[in-house]
Amino acid sequence: MMKDYLPGTESGLMEWSTAYFLYLEMHYTEWNVAKTAVDDLTLAYTAFATAYRTYHHPDTHTPSNRLIKDGAKKAYLRVLRVFNRACLIHNPLVDNGARRSLGLRVPSPDPTPSPDPKTYPVVIRFVALGAGWTKMYFRDVLSEKSNAKPFGVHCAEIKWGVFQPGAQYPASADDLPHSASATRSPFIFKLAGADRRKELFAVLRWENTRGVKGPWGPDIESTVIE
């Protein structure tokens, strides 16, 4: 079994995270990593770091604070691993030197080169979660029932934007100002409450494990934000 790149102790994890975030903050824009994803990860780490320091302080070293710390650590590691897989480990803009500086495992060459994506993802439906948050389900255009990605595909690239009702609607992916990636369906848009009643537009394409991108879907899908 390959050794985990994360330290096995909490003190080691804290030290690792300090160096990791310093390097990430300096370079994530170069790698086209969305600021919202970095913010979500930073929020999870801050919660763990605060709980860790609280528990290890002599005045607050209590069983209840240990439970809070353990829960915050679990949540942080879950967000961290998803973020690293989606944004860094398979990102062609992140070279192996940067991965080593981040403390990540350097991926070994793929013995079976993944094919260039020929198909594209389509939006199946949007589900309003309230307060502006919207869930988007998608799957491959040739898959009628399964949400599985085509062979060799790492993620779906998403271009999206929020527009006022009645505004000039986007005609192509180039007209959508925001980008994100999703390794699985559904994807959640974490929009502000002020965006309610505006229209959300999105279009997707596949990206394989070598960073090669397929065609955009022919239709830009939309929904009213609730």
WOKA-V114296 format. One record per backbone hydrogen bond with DSSP energy under -0.5 kcal/mol. NH is the residue of the N-H (numbers start at 1). CO is the residue of the C=O. If there is no record, write none. Layout:
BEGIN
nh:NH co:CO
nh:NH co:CO
END
This chain:
BEGIN
nh:13 co:9
nh:14 co:10
nh:15 co:11
nh:16 co:12
nh:17 co:13
nh:18 co:14
nh:19 co:15
nh:20 co:16
nh:21 co:17
nh:22 co:18
nh:23 co:19
nh:24 co:20
nh:25 co:21
nh:26 co:22
nh:27 co:23
nh:27 co:24
nh:28 co:24
nh:30 co:27
nh:31 co:27
nh:32 co:29
nh:33 co:28
nh:38 co:34
nh:39 co:35
nh:40 co:36
nh:41 co:37
nh:42 co:38
nh:43 co:39
nh:44 co:40
nh:45 co:41
nh:46 co:42
nh:47 co:43
nh:48 co:44
nh:49 co:45
nh:50 co:46
nh:51 co:47
nh:52 co:48
nh:53 co:49
nh:54 co:50
nh:55 co:51
nh:56 co:52
nh:57 co:53
nh:57 co:54
nh:60 co:57
nh:61 co:58
nh:62 co:60
nh:66 co:62
nh:67 co:63
nh:68 co:64
nh:69 co:65
nh:70 co:66
nh:71 co:67
nh:72 co:68
nh:73 co:69
nh:74 co:70
nh:75 co:71
nh:76 co:72
nh:77 co:73
nh:78 co:74
nh:79 co:75
nh:80 co:76
nh:81 co:77
nh:82 co:78
nh:83 co:79
nh:84 co:80
nh:85 co:81
nh:86 co:82
nh:87 co:83
nh:88 co:83
nh:88 co:84
nh:89 co:84
nh:90 co:85
nh:91 co:88
nh:92 co:90
nh:94 co:91
nh:95 co:93
nh:99 co:95
nh:100 co:96
nh:101 co:97
nh:102 co:98
nh:103 co:99
nh:103 co:100
nh:104 co:99
nh:107 co:105
nh:111 co:109
nh:113 co:111
nh:122 co:139
nh:124 co:137
nh:125 co:137
nh:127 co:135
nh:129 co:133
nh:130 co:133
nh:131 co:226
nh:133 co:130
nh:134 co:189
nh:135 co:127
nh:136 co:187
nh:137 co:125
nh:139 co:122
nh:141 co:120
nh:143 co:140
nh:144 co:142
nh:153 co:150
nh:154 co:207
nh:155 co:207
nh:156 co:182
nh:157 co:155
nh:157 co:205
nh:158 co:180
nh:159 co:203
nh:160 co:178
nh:161 co:201
nh:163 co:199
nh:167 co:164
nh:175 co:172
nh:176 co:173
nh:177 co:175
nh:178 co:160
nh:180 co:158
nh:182 co:156
nh:186 co:136
nh:187 co:136
nh:189 co:134
nh:189 co:187
nh:190 co:188
nh:191 co:132
nh:191 co:189
nh:195 co:192
nh:196 co:193
nh:197 co:225
nh:198 co:195
nh:199 co:163
nh:200 co:223
nh:201 co:161
nh:202 co:221
nh:203 co:159
nh:205 co:157
nh:207 co:155
nh:208 co:212
nh:209 co:152
nh:211 co:208
nh:214 co:206
nh:217 co:204
nh:221 co:202
nh:221 co:219
nh:223 co:200
nh:225 co:198
END
